[in-house]
Amino acid sequence: MTDLNNLTISDARDKLRSRDISAVELAEACNKAAAGSDALNAYCLKTPDLALEMAAAADLRIAAGDAPDMCGIPLGIKDLFCTKGVTTQAASKILTGFVPEYESTVTSKLWDAGAVMVGKLNMDEFAMGSSNETSTYGSVVSPWKSNGSNAELTPGGSSGGSAAAVSADLCLAATGTDTGGSIRQPAAFTGIVGLKPTYGRVSRWGVVAFASSLDQAGPMTKTVRDAAIFLQAISGHDAKDSTSADIAVPDFEAALIGDIRGKKIAIPKEYRQDGMPTEIEKLWNDGADMLRDAGAEIVDISLPHTKYALPAYYVLAPAEASSNLARYDGVRYGLRAKLQAGEGINEMYARTRAEGFGPEVRKRLMVGAYVLSAGFYDAYYRRAQRIRTLIKQDFENVFADGVDAILTPATPTAAFGLGEMAQLDPIEMYLNDVFTVTVNLAGLPAISVPAGMTDAGLPLGLQLIGKPWDEGDLLNTAYAMELCAGFVSKAPKWW
């Protein structure tokens, strides 16, 4: 049987359980696809032997009737997740040679469920970026191209390697992390599903930190059903993570009934940006029509503090990053810079961090240190925290009025060309997060669903924002949209 790597998680699960295919055959197909994908640069490390070993163990579990839903499913793991005995660098030079002696909680749960690791996936350095161009491994290239053009496009960021790998069928699904949209934006750019769970639903333990109050791990998959299956496997309380919520995990897949009659779906007026591309506005209107036709009530709402979200985010996230990344100093692990005669420990710190961190990371660390410094803490950091509280209250008020979900575009544009943003003001790049950062500031769940195509043949996604801890209802609404949109397009293979 060929092209097994094209399967979804749900289809592969059924074929594995019926013994139509074996986990080893499935792993071999993904290993082969990954081996032939160097032009995309999605994998920073391939683990074919480990994949076959894990797949053989999964086949034994399946034969014994001990087969969780993720058993035998080949996955790509974002380089931010610590994997025991396998290099983890967060796509940064400063973590060169770091091999963890422990496993992240997310990957532990996946391996306990019998999932298979095809390799580690490229990303923006320390998850700082929206185009996967800040990686020490080099840029990831999207499998998609505009009609009639050979120009290389971004897969989005920071989970660009995850998005490209899933979209190109190099694995059946992948882990991602989302600090300000880093699951949802690349998912939208590459025509896949990306789910950011409620903050605290999935453990952050063993995930290299960017901004601890904003980071959240989640699944990147080919379908909404796959996202539900994946989320089920990685959710749950973790005593090792103080921000992990001790809340029961429902059966997310069972929630996918596709019936949204009577649901109230809201359209926030503040998300209608001046100069919004016609294709994005049309997609948004079409999405509202789809949900209306499926029986939902579409209402207009106001989220008045949305306009302050980006400035607040780009104060808070760098501030937390400057604290989290202070540990990378050349003393305990990773890169240690060579010193000149007579230089001491202070010079070692400075040289190591200057050589080890890329330009984007250095820029954010300096911003973070500045806003936390004496004299500026109140003017910037404390004010941004107040704005964050107001943004969260905006959402609470809307949901208290009976709204079940909020519909917005996932991105302000389709995928852009690699290198295209380098000539612009950095703020232009940060505007890619304009529709997504509010969700992280408020700690809410949100999902990007592929819903249309541009005239140039590139995928576009719509975002649904749900109530906290209600991923089941959010996934069901996303499932209804997926059924209505009928998005089945795949990138023509050129790599």
Backbone torsions as a table, in degrees:
resi	resn	phi	psi	omega
1	MET	NA	132.2	-176.0
2	THR	-107.7	165.9	175.2
3	ASP	57.2	35.1	178.0
4	LEU	-64.8	-24.6	179.2
5	ASN	-66.1	-14.0	178.4
6	ASN	-79.6	-9.7	-176.1
7	LEU	-67.7	155.4	168.7
8	THR	-86.2	168.2	176.8
9	ILE	-59.4	-46.6	-175.8
10	SER	-64.3	-41.4	178.5
11	ASP	-66.9	-42.8	179.5
12	ALA	-63.9	-41.2	177.7
13	ARG	-56.9	-45.7	-178.6
14	ASP	-66.4	-40.6	-179.3
15	LYS	-69.9	-35.5	177.3
16	LEU	-66.8	-42.7	-178.2
17	ARG	-69.8	-32.0	178.2
18	SER	-83.5	-2.6	-179.9
19	ARG	65.9	23.0	174.5
20	ASP	-69.5	-30.6	177.0
21	ILE	-136.5	165.0	175.0
22	SER	-109.9	159.3	177.5
23	ALA	-64.6	-33.9	178.3
24	VAL	-64.8	-42.6	177.4
25	GLU	-61.9	-39.8	179.9
26	LEU	-66.0	-43.7	178.6
27	ALA	-64.6	-40.3	178.5
28	GLU	-60.8	-39.8	179.5
29	ALA	-64.3	-41.9	179.8
30	CYS	-72.0	-37.6	175.3
31	ASN	-59.0	-43.2	-179.6
32	LYS	-64.8	-43.3	179.5
33	ALA	-63.9	-42.4	179.9
34	ALA	-65.4	-39.8	-178.6
35	ALA	-62.8	-28.7	-178.2
36	GLY	-98.3	19.3	-172.1
37	SER	-115.9	20.1	-174.1
38	ASP	-59.1	-27.6	-179.5
39	ALA	-63.1	-24.8	179.2
40	LEU	-85.2	-25.7	-178.4
41	ASN	57.9	31.8	-179.5
42	ALA	-74.4	-38.3	178.6
43	TYR	-92.9	130.2	171.8
44	CYS	-93.9	-16.6	176.6
45	LEU	-155.0	122.8	176.6
46	LYS	-99.5	141.9	-178.1
47	THR	-126.5	62.8	-173.8
48	PRO	-63.0	-40.0	-178.9
49	ASP	-67.5	-41.9	177.7
50	LEU	-63.4	-38.6	179.2
51	ALA	-60.8	-44.4	-179.8
52	LEU	-67.1	-38.1	177.9
53	GLU	-63.5	-45.6	179.3
54	MET	-66.7	-37.2	179.5
55	ALA	-65.8	-39.1	178.4
56	ALA	-62.7	-40.1	177.0
57	ALA	-65.5	-37.1	178.3
58	ALA	-64.9	-39.3	178.2
59	ASP	-61.4	-37.1	177.3
60	LEU	-65.1	-40.0	178.6
61	ARG	-66.1	-41.2	179.8
62	ILE	-63.6	-43.5	179.6
63	ALA	-63.0	-31.1	-179.3
64	ALA	-85.1	-1.5	-179.3
65	GLY	80.2	13.2	179.4
66	ASP	-108.4	73.9	-172.3
67	ALA	-125.4	93.0	170.8
68	PRO	-60.8	167.2	-174.5
69	ASP	-58.1	-34.2	-176.5
70	MET	-90.6	3.6	-176.6
71	CYS	-65.1	123.9	178.5
72	GLY	84.9	2.6	-176.6
73	ILE	-86.3	121.7	179.9
74	PRO	-78.1	128.8	-175.6
75	LEU	-125.9	153.8	166.2
76	GLY	-101.9	141.4	-176.6
77	ILE	-115.9	120.6	177.7
78	LYS	-55.6	140.0	-173.9
79	ASP	-65.9	2.2	177.0
80	LEU	-85.9	-17.8	-177.1
81	PHE	-90.2	123.9	178.2
82	CYS	-68.4	129.9	-179.8
83	THR	-125.2	120.1	-173.3
84	LYS	-59.5	124.6	177.3
85	GLY	78.4	1.1	-179.3
86	VAL	-124.5	130.1	-176.3
87	THR	-48.5	134.3	176.3
88	THR	-133.2	115.9	-174.4
89	GLN	-120.3	-5.7	-174.1
90	ALA	53.7	28.8	179.1
91	ALA	57.2	31.2	-177.5
92	SER	-123.0	141.0	176.3
93	LYS	-62.9	-30.2	-174.3
94	ILE	-67.9	-19.1	177.5
95	LEU	-103.4	23.0	177.8
96	THR	-53.5	127.1	175.9
97	GLY	82.3	4.0	-179.1
98	PHE	-78.0	119.2	177.8
99	VAL	-120.7	107.4	-175.3
100	PRO	-63.0	146.7	173.6
101	GLU	-96.3	12.0	-177.6
102	TYR	-144.7	166.4	-177.7
103	GLU	-114.4	138.1	174.6
104	SER	-62.2	155.1	179.5
105	THR	-62.0	-39.9	-179.8
106	VAL	-61.0	-49.5	-178.8
107	THR	-69.9	-33.1	175.0
108	SER	-58.4	-44.8	179.1
109	LYS	-63.4	-39.8	179.9
110	LEU	-66.8	-43.6	-180.0
111	TRP	-69.2	-36.0	176.0
112	ASP	-62.2	-29.4	178.5
113	ALA	-83.9	-2.8	176.8
114	GLY	93.0	10.3	179.5
115	ALA	-70.3	164.4	-171.5
116	VAL	-122.0	135.2	179.8
117	MET	-98.5	118.8	177.1
118	VAL	-83.2	-29.8	179.4
119	GLY	165.9	-179.8	177.6
120	LYS	-96.9	142.6	-172.3
121	LEU	-107.2	141.0	179.7
122	ASN	-62.6	160.4	-175.3
123	MET	-166.3	170.2	170.0
124	ASP	-70.0	144.7	-177.1
125	GLU	-54.7	124.2	-177.4
126	PHE	51.3	27.9	178.2
127	ALA	67.4	20.8	-178.8
128	MET	-101.7	96.6	179.0
129	GLY	157.7	162.0	-179.2
130	SER	-123.5	11.7	-176.6
131	SER	-140.9	2.3	-177.1
132	ASN	56.5	40.0	176.3
133	GLU	-110.3	1.9	-178.1
134	THR	-101.4	7.1	-175.4
135	SER	-75.3	143.0	173.9
136	THR	-67.9	-18.0	178.4
137	TYR	-85.7	-3.4	-174.5
138	GLY	95.6	169.6	-175.6
139	SER	-71.0	145.1	167.7
140	VAL	-84.1	143.0	178.9
141	VAL	-108.6	130.8	177.9
142	SER	-65.0	143.6	172.7
143	PRO	-69.7	-13.7	-179.0
144	TRP	-89.5	147.4	172.0
145	LYS	-137.6	149.9	177.1
146	SER	-66.3	149.8	178.8
147	ASN	-54.6	129.3	175.6
148	GLY	72.7	13.6	-178.5
149	SER	-130.2	145.6	174.7
150	ASN	-104.1	6.8	-179.2
151	ALA	-63.3	136.2	179.3
152	GLU	-77.3	134.8	-177.7
153	LEU	-110.7	154.8	174.7
154	THR	-74.7	145.1	170.9
155	PRO	-88.6	4.4	-174.6
156	GLY	90.2	178.1	-179.1
157	GLY	-157.2	167.7	3.5
158	SER	-83.4	-14.3	-177.4
159	SER	-84.6	46.1	-176.0
160	GLY	-68.5	-38.7	177.5
161	GLY	-64.0	-39.9	178.0
162	SER	-62.8	-45.6	-178.9
163	ALA	-63.8	-46.7	-178.9
164	ALA	-63.4	-41.3	-178.0
165	ALA	-65.1	-42.4	179.7
166	VAL	-70.5	-43.4	-179.1
167	SER	-63.5	-36.0	-178.1
168	ALA	-90.2	5.6	178.7
169	ASP	62.2	37.8	175.4
170	LEU	-86.4	-10.8	173.5
171	CYS	-159.9	169.3	-177.9
172	LEU	-83.3	-24.0	178.7
173	ALA	-167.4	172.5	-177.8
174	ALA	-150.0	156.0	171.3
175	THR	-82.5	148.3	173.8
176	GLY	-139.0	169.2	170.7
177	THR	-131.1	150.1	-173.4
178	ASP	-133.9	111.2	177.6
179	THR	-104.3	-33.6	176.8
180	GLY	-146.4	13.8	-178.3
181	GLY	136.0	11.6	-169.9
182	SER	-75.4	-3.8	166.1
183	ILE	-99.4	-46.4	-170.6
184	ARG	-73.6	-41.2	-179.4
185	GLN	-64.6	-50.3	177.2
186	PRO	-65.2	-31.3	175.9
187	ALA	-62.1	-43.7	179.9
188	ALA	-65.2	-39.0	-178.6
189	PHE	-67.5	-24.3	-173.1
190	THR	-116.5	6.9	174.1
191	GLY	75.0	32.1	177.0
192	ILE	-123.5	-179.9	179.1
193	VAL	-98.8	132.7	177.1
194	GLY	-130.6	124.9	-175.5
195	LEU	-116.9	122.3	170.8
196	LYS	-101.4	110.9	-178.2
197	PRO	-72.9	171.8	172.0
198	THR	-57.0	139.3	177.8
199	TYR	-58.5	122.8	-178.7
200	GLY	102.2	-12.3	179.0
201	ARG	-69.8	-37.3	-177.8
202	VAL	-119.7	133.0	-176.8
203	SER	-62.6	141.7	174.7
204	ARG	-98.0	0.3	-175.2
205	TRP	-65.5	129.6	-179.8
206	GLY	84.0	4.9	173.7
207	VAL	-101.5	123.7	-177.9
208	VAL	-57.3	125.8	-170.2
209	ALA	-80.4	140.6	168.3
210	PHE	-108.9	-72.9	178.3
211	ALA	-130.2	105.6	-165.1
212	SER	-62.8	-29.1	-178.8
213	SER	-86.4	-2.0	-177.1
214	LEU	-120.4	-30.0	-176.1
215	ASP	-61.6	138.8	173.7
216	GLN	-152.7	127.1	177.1
217	ALA	-78.9	150.7	178.2
218	GLY	-165.1	174.0	-176.8
219	PRO	-89.8	147.7	171.5
220	MET	-124.6	117.5	-166.7
221	THR	-139.1	175.4	-179.2
222	LYS	-86.2	-23.5	-178.1
223	THR	-141.9	165.8	176.4
224	VAL	-66.2	-39.4	178.3
225	ARG	-59.5	-43.1	178.4
226	ASP	-61.9	-37.6	178.0
227	ALA	-62.3	-39.2	179.0
228	ALA	-65.6	-43.7	179.3
229	ILE	-63.5	-45.5	-178.9
230	PHE	-63.6	-47.8	-179.0
231	LEU	-59.0	-39.2	178.5
232	GLN	-56.7	-40.4	-175.0
233	ALA	-71.7	-29.7	-173.1
234	ILE	-104.9	-4.8	-177.6
235	SER	-82.7	162.5	173.9
236	GLY	128.4	159.8	-177.3
237	HIS	-69.7	142.2	178.3
238	ASP	-132.8	114.9	-177.7
239	ALA	-64.4	-19.5	-179.6
240	LYS	-79.2	-12.3	-179.4
241	ASP	-115.5	111.2	-176.1
242	SER	-66.5	-16.9	179.0
243	THR	-97.2	1.9	179.2
244	SER	-77.2	132.2	-175.4
245	ALA	-88.7	135.0	177.7
246	ASP	-88.3	72.9	-177.7
247	ILE	-125.4	139.6	-177.8
248	ALA	-59.2	144.1	178.9
249	VAL	-100.2	114.7	179.9
250	PRO	-76.6	175.3	175.7
251	ASP	-84.6	98.2	-174.8
252	PHE	-67.2	-37.2	-179.3
253	GLU	-67.1	-36.1	179.3
254	ALA	-64.2	-22.0	179.9
255	ALA	-73.9	-12.4	-174.2
256	LEU	-83.2	78.6	178.8
257	ILE	-99.8	-16.5	177.3
258	GLY	78.7	1.8	-179.1
259	ASP	-98.5	113.9	178.8
260	ILE	-120.1	20.3	179.1
261	ARG	-60.2	131.4	-180.0
262	GLY	86.5	-6.6	177.9
263	LYS	-72.7	146.6	179.1
264	LYS	-105.9	113.2	-178.7
265	ILE	-108.6	129.3	-172.2
266	ALA	-106.1	147.8	175.5
267	ILE	-115.9	112.5	-179.0
268	PRO	-80.7	125.8	-175.3
269	LYS	-66.4	-27.6	-177.5
270	GLU	-69.0	-16.6	-179.3
271	TYR	-83.2	-6.4	176.8
272	ARG	-82.6	98.0	-173.3
273	GLN	-85.1	146.1	170.6
274	ASP	-63.0	134.7	179.6
275	GLY	76.9	13.7	177.8
276	MET	-59.4	130.3	179.8
277	PRO	-56.4	142.3	-177.9
278	THR	-56.4	-38.6	-178.1
279	GLU	-65.6	-36.1	178.4
280	ILE	-69.7	-43.7	179.8
281	GLU	-63.7	-41.1	178.6
282	LYS	-64.0	-42.6	179.0
283	LEU	-60.8	-42.3	179.5
284	TRP	-62.1	-46.5	178.3
285	ASN	-64.2	-40.3	178.2
286	ASP	-63.6	-38.8	178.3
287	GLY	-62.7	-41.6	177.2
288	ALA	-62.8	-40.2	178.2
289	ASP	-64.3	-40.0	178.5
290	MET	-59.3	-47.6	-177.9
291	LEU	-68.6	-35.4	176.8
292	ARG	-64.2	-43.9	179.0
293	ASP	-64.4	-26.5	179.2
294	ALA	-83.4	-1.2	174.2
295	GLY	109.6	1.7	179.6
296	ALA	-83.2	156.2	173.8
297	GLU	-96.2	127.3	-179.9
298	ILE	-100.6	124.2	-177.9
299	VAL	-127.5	153.3	175.3
300	ASP	-92.5	141.2	178.8
301	ILE	-136.1	170.9	174.7
302	SER	-124.0	132.9	171.6
303	LEU	-119.5	81.0	-164.1
304	PRO	-62.0	-23.8	-176.4
305	HIS	-95.8	9.6	179.7
306	THR	-56.7	-37.3	-175.3
307	LYS	-64.2	-16.4	179.1
308	TYR	-96.0	-1.1	-171.5
309	ALA	-64.8	-48.7	-177.8
310	LEU	-62.3	-48.6	177.2
311	PRO	-59.0	-41.5	179.9
312	ALA	-64.1	-42.8	-179.6
313	TYR	-61.2	-44.2	-176.6
314	TYR	-82.2	9.2	162.2
315	VAL	-100.7	-48.6	-174.0
316	LEU	-69.7	-46.4	-176.5
317	ALA	-63.1	-48.2	176.5
318	PRO	-62.9	-34.4	178.9
319	ALA	-61.4	-46.5	179.2
320	GLU	-68.1	-35.7	178.5
321	ALA	-64.5	-40.2	-178.2
322	SER	-62.4	-31.5	177.0
323	SER	-77.1	-47.6	-176.8
324	ASN	-64.3	-37.6	-174.5
325	LEU	-88.4	3.1	176.2
326	ALA	-65.0	-21.2	-177.2
327	ARG	-71.8	-16.3	-177.9
328	TYR	-89.9	95.5	-170.1
329	ASP	-133.1	3.9	179.7
330	GLY	84.7	3.8	-176.5
331	VAL	-91.9	-50.7	-169.0
332	ARG	-97.4	-36.0	-177.0
333	TYR	-161.0	166.3	177.7
334	GLY	77.1	-158.0	-175.1
335	LEU	-64.6	140.5	168.9
336	ARG	-130.9	120.2	-177.1
337	ALA	-70.3	149.5	175.3
338	LYS	-78.2	138.9	-176.5
339	LEU	-103.5	154.0	173.7
340	GLN	-85.0	161.3	179.4
341	ALA	-56.3	131.9	176.9
342	GLY	89.9	-8.1	179.4
343	GLU	-82.6	149.0	-177.5
344	GLY	-117.5	-156.4	-172.1
345	ILE	-67.7	-35.4	179.2
346	ASN	-63.1	-40.3	177.5
347	GLU	-67.2	-35.6	178.0
348	MET	-63.7	-44.3	176.2
349	TYR	-56.4	-52.4	-174.0
350	ALA	-64.0	-46.1	-179.3
351	ARG	-64.6	-43.0	-178.2
352	THR	-61.3	-46.0	-177.8
353	ARG	-71.6	-35.2	178.2
354	ALA	-68.2	-39.0	-179.3
355	GLU	-81.3	-31.7	-172.8
356	GLY	-84.1	-34.0	-179.2
357	PHE	-91.6	141.3	175.4
358	GLY	-78.8	172.6	-175.0
359	PRO	-58.5	-41.6	-178.3
360	GLU	-66.0	-42.1	179.2
361	VAL	-65.8	-44.5	178.9
362	ARG	-59.4	-40.8	179.9
363	LYS	-61.5	-45.8	-178.0
364	ARG	-70.3	-34.4	177.6
365	LEU	-64.9	-38.9	178.7
366	MET	-67.4	-40.8	176.4
367	VAL	-61.6	-44.8	-179.0
368	GLY	-62.2	-43.9	178.7
369	ALA	-64.2	-36.5	-179.2
370	TYR	-65.0	-47.9	-175.2
371	VAL	-72.4	-16.3	177.4
372	LEU	-95.7	-4.4	-174.1
373	SER	-76.2	158.7	179.0
374	ALA	-58.7	132.9	-179.7
375	GLY	96.1	-20.4	-178.8
376	PHE	-119.4	-11.6	-178.4
377	TYR	-56.3	-50.3	-179.2
378	ASP	-68.9	-38.8	-175.8
379	ALA	-68.5	-31.7	-175.4
380	TYR	-117.4	-63.8	-171.8
381	TYR	-64.4	-50.4	-178.2
382	ARG	-64.2	-38.4	178.5
383	ARG	-64.7	-40.8	178.1
384	ALA	-63.7	-36.1	177.3
385	GLN	-65.1	-37.5	177.8
386	ARG	-65.4	-42.7	177.6
387	ILE	-61.0	-40.5	178.5
388	ARG	-58.2	-42.4	178.3
389	THR	-62.0	-41.5	179.7
390	LEU	-66.6	-38.3	177.8
391	ILE	-63.8	-43.3	178.0
392	LYS	-61.8	-40.8	179.1
393	GLN	-65.6	-35.5	176.3
394	ASP	-55.8	-48.1	-180.0
395	PHE	-66.1	-42.0	179.5
396	GLU	-59.2	-41.2	-179.8
397	ASN	-64.8	-40.7	-179.5
398	VAL	-66.2	-46.0	-179.1
399	PHE	-68.4	-30.5	177.3
400	ALA	-67.2	-23.9	178.7
401	ASP	-84.7	8.1	174.1
402	GLY	99.3	4.1	177.0
403	VAL	-70.5	135.2	-179.5
404	ASP	-95.3	-32.3	179.2
405	ALA	-159.1	160.6	-179.7
406	ILE	-119.8	132.9	-178.3
407	LEU	-107.5	127.4	176.9
408	THR	-143.7	166.6	167.0
409	PRO	-64.3	155.4	175.5
410	ALA	-84.9	-32.2	-177.4
411	THR	-141.4	156.6	178.9
412	PRO	-78.4	-14.6	179.4
413	THR	-147.7	173.6	167.2
414	ALA	-78.8	178.6	179.9
415	ALA	-57.4	139.3	178.9
416	PHE	-107.1	170.6	-176.2
417	GLY	-73.7	145.3	174.0
418	LEU	-60.6	133.3	-178.9
419	GLY	86.4	-9.0	-174.8
420	GLU	-66.7	-37.0	-176.2
421	MET	-83.1	-13.3	-175.0
422	ALA	-63.4	-27.6	-177.8
423	GLN	-86.8	-5.1	-175.2
424	LEU	-101.4	169.9	171.9
425	ASP	-59.3	137.4	179.9
426	PRO	-53.8	-27.0	-179.7
427	ILE	-62.2	-31.4	177.7
428	GLU	-60.0	-39.5	177.2
429	MET	-68.0	-43.3	-178.7
430	TYR	-62.9	-25.7	179.6
431	LEU	-67.6	-11.3	174.6
432	ASN	-62.8	-21.6	-177.9
433	ASP	-94.7	9.4	-170.5
434	VAL	-59.7	-32.8	-178.1
435	PHE	-93.1	-5.0	-170.7
436	THR	-115.8	-28.1	-171.4
437	VAL	-66.6	-29.0	-179.9
438	THR	-58.4	-35.2	-177.9
439	VAL	-63.2	-42.7	179.5
440	ASN	-70.2	-38.8	178.3
441	LEU	-62.0	-33.1	-179.4
442	ALA	-94.1	-7.4	178.7
443	GLY	72.8	23.4	-173.3
444	LEU	-91.1	160.8	172.3
445	PRO	-83.6	146.8	177.8
446	ALA	-155.0	154.0	-176.4
447	ILE	-139.5	140.8	173.2
448	SER	-104.2	129.5	-178.3
449	VAL	-121.9	129.0	176.8
450	PRO	-64.7	128.6	-171.0
451	ALA	-135.2	-3.8	-178.7
452	GLY	-177.3	-179.2	-178.6
453	MET	-133.4	150.3	172.8
454	THR	-79.5	168.4	175.8
455	ASP	-62.3	-23.3	179.2
456	ALA	-85.6	1.9	175.9
457	GLY	85.4	25.0	179.2
458	LEU	-108.5	144.9	-177.7
459	PRO	-72.2	151.6	175.2
460	LEU	-130.3	146.4	-179.5
461	GLY	-121.2	153.7	171.9
462	LEU	-112.0	145.8	-178.9
463	GLN	-106.9	135.8	171.2
464	LEU	-116.4	128.9	179.9
465	ILE	-108.4	130.1	-175.8
466	GLY	-113.4	177.4	176.6
467	LYS	-75.9	150.3	-179.3
468	PRO	-58.7	136.1	177.9
469	TRP	68.5	10.5	-178.5
470	ASP	-113.1	47.1	179.0
471	GLU	-61.3	-29.8	179.8
472	GLY	-60.5	-48.8	179.0
473	ASP	-67.3	-38.3	177.6
474	LEU	-62.2	-45.3	179.0
475	LEU	-63.4	-37.2	178.8
476	ASN	-65.9	-40.8	176.6
477	THR	-64.7	-41.3	176.9
478	ALA	-63.3	-36.9	178.3
479	TYR	-64.2	-42.1	177.5
480	ALA	-62.9	-41.2	177.9
481	MET	-64.7	-42.3	179.0
482	GLU	-58.4	-42.8	178.8
483	LEU	-64.7	-40.2	-179.4
484	CYS	-70.4	-41.6	-176.8
485	ALA	-70.4	-36.3	178.5
486	GLY	60.8	35.5	-178.2
487	PHE	-73.6	119.0	-179.9
488	VAL	-130.8	4.9	-174.4
489	SER	-66.7	144.7	174.9
490	LYS	-127.1	150.9	177.1
491	ALA	-67.8	127.0	175.5
492	PRO	-59.6	132.6	-174.8
493	LYS	-71.5	124.4	177.2
494	TRP	-127.4	-13.3	-173.7
495	TRP	-86.7	NA	NA
